[in-house]
Amino acid sequence: MILAGGMSTRLYPLTRQVPKPLVPVAGEAISAQILRYLRSYGIEDVAINLHYHADQIREEFGDGSRYGVRLHYLYEPELMGSAGAVKQMEGFFAEGTFLVIGCDILSDIDLSQLIAFHRERKALASIALYEAQDVEQYGVVITAPDGRIVDFQEKPPKGTERSHLVNTAIYCFDPAIFKHIPAATFIDFGKDVFPALQRQNAAFYGMPAPGAYWCDIGTPSEYRRATKDALSGRLALRGARARGVPSDAVLGAGVTISGDVYVGDAVRVGAGTTIAGPSVIGAGARIGEGCRIARSILWDDVVVGDGAQLENAIVGMHYEVAAGARLDGEIVANAEAVAG
């Protein structure tokens, strides 16, 4: 199950227009990458909960066949928390071991290894763990030598951390987990279910994934990092082009493109414009003449007026940057979703 119901306020104003599952990384919605990630391990049936901009998600992913999966939608009129959403799909998971993943996760953690780790320990719940140097912005997990989870720290100040293993929001469960999740109750895995399992000394484990890639794009800084890593090839995107210029792009005279740059379909770039990577120019974008775009992310159908200068900027879909404007580190987007 992909958990996708949240409002993603940390990415405002970008996610006022679109829900977090549709935030693009190198031109493609992040949850499209997650669907391909799951399918690469033989997973064919995937549930996804909807709430915020639900119709956009349904329209984008349809029945899931484009990604080789069968999608099963849960619409939540009222959000019930991460565990509460999964509880509503209890019948869907009755057959055996299942996975849950956040909709804002990019990773190459080996899911078959996680499932094997879980089954070998006859675990009730298992978390894939990522080793991070700086853990101040993460939930830290403390494990015993056998992997059993013994404690948690939430965003510990530097120097106080008891571990460098962080919760990836990639979980493996057995159906018995539902005995620990009350029905019709707002309940969260991280804040409620997991601490209770730890206190009960349940079969609750964490699997470190040394050398794996992991990024949660839920903040602007991490979104920029994920984009940079996708463009550079540090994270291999599944079934999607990571960079380059398509044949239908129209580049004016003297356009210069350098570094790791992704240019989407049907883009038009005016004469004398320079684009320096890592940068993304979303599909249908119109870039004027004499512009400079460096280390920036432009979503689909952005319009940039002549002579504009963008440095480390993020521009939401359909947004119009005025001629001669200067954006330095700014995030700009329309306040509401734009049709079309």
Steps between C-alpha positions, in 0.01 A plus 500: 500500500617849415405755765395808307226682689698780665495872420880539468504849648881501518510530121256792480442691279582223249255250647211743508468409132576130508502222760834366614472171302511709181800715590731450199857373525685541169171550321298212645272473804683354797235235560543377141855416602371329814259288294785390273718436807234271649436325167872426459466269802202316355233695687191528281220613734544840662258696716523879530300726730366829367377820660667820379449564125379141472366541145842609372657181633234275348530677167879466496531135600170351382482127558880472529544294183745753354735398782424128494292502818135488604412806706240486777387840626385591849336841518505647852250783551677552832862402547551230765881502526750270335402190699132594486515506119661156485242366750224588254665265246525209745311263270732585211801382705350184648713258297840558658807723523454846348689826451409860577694798360464876516411680177795739534776238509768439238716199575675194364485304826467131415139413582550125460777523756265683737230234456754220558633679812143534629410137440824358641425671831130410494444871551171677550642823358831599342638836392766557234766726652731746327830614648522880490786718617273783607187373676362823648205502260411133526349241729793300638468128576709317763538125451645205688772291330236263358310791347219518756388859546557615857439877484437810290625858490306765310726757330775493763724812522849444361718319750209341688413233242525140621505359150545609141230262374187681387146387427454488121119465500548168321327236714437127488210350697321177570117516516515452879600870513131584465441377857708799607305757293152589626232565240339839439777676693756756388826316557852539365772238459789718616328676790266228624540146368878467495566637852230264631660201327837592649356534852328162463827338390322378187680335209590839357824538301705747301709398198795726414557545127869592465593658169139551394358829376212667683345845496176641636403790268264653756709815549636741237861420587447125468296548184792688348738223614287225348478687171875553490563132577256385232657727238853389587412131497575448867143373519404295196146585390296202386347519154549875463751728332711677762648779286551621145303690237214332307475521123189720511664776707555824309820682594568848367832622361785508748322299773757344735426198720768375738519249783226258602181638346162339432287666231142377467293443190383791283722758674584826320814695593571845360823616339800572718367325810736297720394204713749361752451182698385350711177635354162372384285665235155339516293398199336780304712773658558821305830675574557843354809649338814593692402316817735333746379192687742332742446224756124545474190282470219613269180296501280440197369789290702770673544825305818703552513848353793642301812578699389332824770364729429189710754363748416204728129572448200267496208607281159329523297389199335762277678779686608805301834661586498861384748629244816625669409339835770367731433196717782394731419200719128578486207259471207639304171344393141588430278497809256248356500219246478613138284301259642376173 
